[in-house]
Amino acid sequence: MKISILLRSILLGFFVLLISMAAYGQTATGDYMVGEEDMLQISVWGNPNLNCLVPVKPSGTISVPLLGEIAASGLTVVELRAKLEQSYSKFIKKPVVNVLVTAVNSYKVYLLGSGIGNRVSGEISLKKDTTLLQLLSKTGALVGKPENSYILRDGKRLDVDFGALFRGDASKDLLLKSGDIVYISSSADSQIRVMGAVKAPSLVPYRSGMTALDAVIVAGGFNEFANENGVYIIRKNGNKTIKIRVKLKEVINGSGEDIPLRPGDLVNVKTTIF
């Protein structure tokens, strides 16, 4: 009789767990890292009064019965479960805790770069584990310059072969992590803009070793109003923009120093001041 009652209790508990999973939907695996705004379903075996559905607060904590505020953000589901079991062990003998992530709201990545065109950009909230290819397919950001595209994770650039991935090699795919920055470069990022007092202001295809003088020549050369010593390279360096003066008249005369260009540079030729 006792065995039968125990078996029925186990089956009933399992059934309740399945109902909970169906009602809320387990949207993350045990190695998912909990973050702010996520919703968690917490149940303590044999203690239904401790079961709760709680949000992860902006402070990174959850408020659970008996324990109060518990830090949850930054822990995996498995780690949080172990932490709750350890905390509840002060009040319950050998507690068994189950943690389900019922709503993922903290899994955010950032999609940037000119290669995404008019597609979704900036902060993107994901509802489940997502790979790079899935993100690009979802947003349509597949028109970039692969060799200049990259992922930043924890401030470090990952070695991702975007070119192979764009050609359909799924083995180059990888699982994104919350906080990843995905930069998609376009062909414009590898061009040089030549503006100002030149005969044909234009976008000039970048090639290795190209200098400021090379770019001006490709843009038709100086026009009659050009200040040949008033040439400036405008270059982005991280979040900063730097301005480099090049005296091309002296370069042409053999006494000045030409400056090598970088992809994305702007060459601006000033006019003569009358």
C-alpha positions as CSV (number, residue, x, y, z in Angstrom):
1,M,0.0,0.0,0.0
2,K,2.8,2.4,1.0
3,I,4.6,1.6,-2.2
4,S,1.5,2.2,-4.3
5,I,0.9,5.6,-2.6
6,L,4.5,6.6,-3.2
7,L,4.3,5.5,-6.8
8,R,1.1,7.5,-7.3
9,S,2.8,10.6,-5.7
10,I,5.8,10.3,-8.0
11,L,3.6,9.9,-11.1
12,L,1.4,12.8,-9.9
13,G,4.4,15.0,-9.4
14,F,5.8,14.1,-12.8
15,F,2.4,14.9,-14.4
16,V,2.3,18.3,-12.7
17,L,5.8,19.0,-14.0
18,L,4.7,18.1,-17.5
19,I,1.7,20.4,-17.2
20,S,3.9,23.2,-16.0
21,M,6.3,22.7,-18.9
22,A,3.4,22.7,-21.4
23,A,1.8,25.8,-19.8
24,Y,4.9,27.9,-19.7
25,G,7.2,26.3,-22.3
26,Q,10.8,25.4,-21.3
27,T,12.6,27.8,-23.6
28,A,16.2,27.2,-22.4
29,T,18.5,24.4,-21.6
30,G,20.4,23.7,-18.4
31,D,23.5,25.6,-19.6
32,Y,21.5,28.7,-20.4
33,M,22.7,31.7,-18.5
34,V,19.9,33.5,-16.6
35,G,19.6,37.2,-17.1
36,E,17.5,40.3,-16.2
37,E,13.8,40.2,-17.3
38,D,13.8,36.4,-17.7
39,M,10.8,34.5,-16.2
40,L,11.6,31.5,-14.0
41,Q,9.2,28.7,-12.8
42,I,10.6,27.4,-9.6
43,S,9.2,24.3,-7.9
44,V,10.4,22.5,-4.7
45,W,9.5,18.8,-4.6
46,G,7.0,18.0,-1.9
47,N,6.5,21.7,-0.9
48,P,3.9,23.2,-3.3
49,N,3.7,26.3,-1.1
50,L,7.2,27.2,-2.2
51,N,6.5,26.9,-5.9
52,C,6.5,30.2,-7.7
53,L,6.7,32.0,-11.1
54,V,9.2,34.9,-10.7
55,P,10.8,37.5,-12.9
56,V,14.5,38.2,-12.7
57,K,14.7,41.8,-11.5
58,P,16.9,44.5,-13.0
59,S,19.1,44.0,-9.9
60,G,19.7,40.4,-11.1
61,T,17.8,38.9,-8.2
62,I,14.7,36.8,-7.8
63,S,12.3,36.9,-4.8
64,V,11.4,33.3,-3.7
65,P,9.3,32.1,-0.7
66,L,11.2,31.4,2.5
67,L,14.6,32.6,1.1
68,G,13.7,36.1,0.0
69,E,16.1,37.8,-2.5
70,I,18.5,35.4,-4.3
71,A,21.0,36.5,-6.9
72,A,20.2,34.7,-10.2
73,S,21.6,36.7,-13.1
74,G,24.8,35.3,-14.6
75,L,24.1,31.8,-13.3
76,T,23.2,28.9,-15.5
77,V,20.0,27.1,-14.9
78,V,21.9,24.2,-13.3
79,E,23.9,26.5,-11.1
80,L,20.8,28.4,-9.9
81,R,19.1,25.1,-9.1
82,A,22.1,24.0,-7.1
83,K,22.2,27.3,-5.3
84,L,18.5,27.1,-4.4
85,E,18.9,23.6,-3.1
86,Q,21.8,24.6,-0.9
87,S,19.8,27.5,0.5
88,Y,16.7,25.5,1.1
89,S,18.7,22.8,2.8
90,K,18.8,25.0,5.9
91,F,15.0,24.6,6.2
92,I,14.2,21.3,4.2
93,K,16.0,18.0,4.4
94,K,17.5,17.1,1.0
95,P,15.4,19.6,-1.1
96,V,14.9,18.9,-4.7
97,V,14.4,22.1,-6.7
98,N,13.5,22.4,-10.4
99,V,14.1,25.6,-12.4
100,L,12.4,26.2,-15.7
101,V,13.0,29.3,-17.8
102,T,9.6,30.1,-19.1
103,A,10.4,33.3,-20.9
104,V,13.7,34.4,-22.3
105,N,14.0,38.2,-22.3
106,S,17.7,38.7,-21.5
107,Y,19.2,36.9,-24.5
108,K,20.3,40.0,-26.4
109,V,22.8,40.5,-29.3
110,Y,23.7,43.5,-31.3
111,L,23.7,43.6,-35.1
112,L,25.6,46.5,-36.6
113,G,27.3,47.6,-39.8
114,S,26.4,49.0,-43.2
115,G,26.0,45.5,-44.7
116,I,22.6,45.1,-43.0
117,G,21.1,47.8,-45.2
118,N,17.6,48.7,-44.1
119,R,17.2,45.5,-42.1
120,V,16.8,45.2,-38.3
121,S,19.8,46.6,-36.5
122,G,20.9,47.5,-33.1
123,E,19.8,45.5,-30.1
124,I,17.9,42.3,-30.9
125,S,16.2,40.2,-28.3
126,L,16.3,36.5,-29.0
127,K,13.8,34.0,-27.5
128,K,15.9,30.9,-27.7
129,D,19.4,29.6,-28.5
130,T,20.3,31.1,-31.9
131,T,23.2,30.5,-34.2
132,L,24.9,33.2,-36.3
133,L,23.4,31.8,-39.5
134,Q,19.9,31.8,-38.0
135,L,20.3,35.4,-36.9
136,L,21.5,36.5,-40.4
137,S,18.8,34.6,-42.1
138,K,16.2,36.0,-39.8
139,T,17.3,39.6,-40.3
140,G,18.2,39.3,-44.0
141,A,21.7,40.6,-43.2
142,L,23.4,38.5,-45.8
143,V,24.7,41.2,-48.2
144,G,27.9,42.2,-46.5
145,K,31.6,42.0,-47.2
146,P,32.5,38.7,-45.5
147,E,36.2,39.3,-45.1
148,N,35.5,42.5,-43.1
149,S,32.7,41.2,-41.0
150,Y,33.3,39.9,-37.5
151,I,31.9,39.1,-34.0
152,L,33.0,40.8,-30.8
153,R,32.6,38.8,-27.7
154,D,33.7,40.1,-24.3
155,G,35.8,42.7,-26.1
156,K,37.6,40.1,-28.2
157,R,37.3,39.5,-32.0
158,L,36.3,36.0,-32.8
159,D,37.8,34.1,-35.7
160,V,34.7,33.5,-37.8
161,D,34.8,32.6,-41.5
162,F,31.9,34.7,-42.7
163,G,32.8,34.0,-46.3
164,A,32.5,30.2,-45.9
165,L,29.3,30.6,-43.9
166,F,27.8,32.8,-46.7
167,R,28.7,30.1,-49.2
168,G,26.7,27.6,-47.3
169,D,29.3,25.9,-45.1
170,A,27.2,25.2,-42.0
171,S,30.2,23.8,-40.2
172,K,31.4,27.4,-39.8
173,D,28.3,28.4,-37.9
174,L,28.4,29.1,-34.1
175,L,26.0,29.6,-31.2
176,L,25.6,33.2,-30.3
177,K,25.9,34.3,-26.7
178,S,24.1,37.2,-25.0
179,G,26.1,40.4,-25.5
180,D,27.7,39.4,-28.7
181,I,28.2,42.2,-31.3
182,V,27.8,41.0,-34.9
183,Y,29.3,43.5,-37.4
184,I,28.3,43.0,-41.0
185,S,30.5,45.0,-43.4
186,S,29.3,46.1,-46.9
187,S,31.4,46.7,-50.0
188,A,31.3,50.4,-49.2
189,D,33.4,49.7,-46.1
190,S,36.3,48.7,-48.3
191,Q,36.1,51.7,-50.6
192,I,37.7,55.1,-50.4
193,R,35.6,58.3,-50.8
194,V,37.3,61.1,-52.6
195,M,35.7,64.5,-52.2
196,G,36.3,68.2,-52.6
197,A,38.5,69.9,-55.3
198,V,39.0,66.9,-57.6
199,K,37.6,66.5,-61.1
200,A,35.5,63.4,-60.4
201,P,34.5,63.1,-56.7
202,S,33.6,59.4,-56.3
203,L,34.0,56.2,-54.4
204,V,37.3,54.5,-55.3
205,P,37.8,50.8,-54.8
206,Y,40.4,50.2,-52.2
207,R,43.5,48.1,-53.1
208,S,46.4,47.1,-50.9
209,G,49.1,49.8,-50.8
210,M,46.9,52.6,-52.1
211,T,48.0,56.1,-51.0
212,A,46.2,59.5,-50.9
213,L,47.8,60.5,-54.2
214,D,46.7,57.3,-55.8
215,A,43.1,58.0,-54.8
216,V,43.2,61.6,-56.1
217,I,44.6,60.4,-59.4
218,V,41.8,57.8,-59.8
219,A,39.3,60.5,-59.0
220,G,40.5,62.5,-62.1
221,G,43.2,64.5,-60.3
222,F,43.0,68.0,-58.9
223,N,40.7,70.6,-60.4
224,E,41.7,74.2,-60.9
225,F,40.6,75.3,-57.4
226,A,42.5,72.6,-55.5
227,N,44.8,73.3,-52.6
228,E,47.3,70.5,-53.4
229,N,48.9,70.8,-50.0
230,G,45.5,71.0,-48.2
231,V,44.5,67.3,-48.6
232,Y,43.1,65.6,-45.5
233,I,42.4,61.9,-44.8
234,I,39.4,61.4,-42.5
235,R,39.7,58.1,-40.8
236,K,37.6,56.3,-38.2
237,N,39.6,54.8,-35.4
238,G,37.2,52.9,-33.1
239,N,34.8,55.5,-31.7
240,K,37.1,58.3,-32.7
241,T,37.6,60.2,-36.0
242,I,41.1,61.3,-36.8
243,K,42.2,63.9,-39.4
244,I,45.5,63.5,-41.2
245,R,47.0,66.2,-43.4
246,V,48.9,65.3,-46.6
247,K,50.8,67.8,-48.6
248,L,50.5,66.2,-52.0
249,K,52.1,69.1,-53.9
250,E,55.3,68.4,-51.9
251,V,54.8,64.6,-52.6
252,I,54.6,65.3,-56.3
253,N,57.7,67.4,-56.1
254,G,59.5,64.6,-54.3
255,S,59.9,66.4,-51.0
256,G,56.8,65.2,-49.1
257,E,55.5,62.0,-47.6
258,D,52.5,60.3,-49.1
259,I,50.2,58.5,-46.7
260,P,48.9,54.9,-47.1
261,L,45.1,54.6,-47.0
262,R,42.9,52.2,-45.1
263,P,39.6,50.8,-46.2
264,G,36.8,53.2,-45.4
265,D,39.0,56.3,-45.5
266,L,37.7,59.6,-46.8
267,V,40.1,61.8,-48.8
268,N,39.1,65.5,-48.8
269,V,40.9,68.0,-51.1
270,K,40.4,71.5,-49.9
271,T,40.1,74.5,-52.3
272,T,42.6,77.3,-52.6
273,I,41.8,80.4,-50.4
274,F,41.6,83.4,-52.6
